[in-house]
Amino acid sequence: MARPSNIDKLPENVRAELHAELLRTNFTCYEWLSSWLADKGFTVSKSALQRYAVAHKK
């Protein structure tokens, strides 16, 4: 069983904001999103963001 990603561990409201930002940026700008999350106190890599985006782009 795979371990949960750092994104799965984010509070629901932050994940909702992240999804809105992914939509706004057309599922790009992972470096900026990583910095944006860091400013909020969360460490999420660009790779994790890309994997999340690929899985949730619908």
C-alpha positions, 0 to 999 in steps of 0.5 A, spaced: 500 500 500 502 506 498 503 511 503 499 518 503 502 524 499 503 530 502 497 533 498 493 528 501 495 530 508 493 537 507 487 540 510 481 540 506 480 547 505 487 548 503 486 542 498 480 545 495 484 552 494 490 548 491 485 545 486 482 552 485 489 554 483 491 548 479 484 550 475 486 557 474 493 555 472 491 550 467 494 545 471 501 548 470 506 552 475 508 547 479 514 551 482 509 557 484 504 552 487 510 549 491 512 556 493 505 558 495 504 552 499 510 553 503 508 560 504 502 557 507 506 553 512 506 546 507 512 542 504 509 539 497 514 538 492 513 540 485 513 532 483 508 531 488 504 537 485 505 534 478 503 527 480 496 530 483 495 534 477 495 528 473 491 524 477 486 530 478 485 533 471 479 531 468 
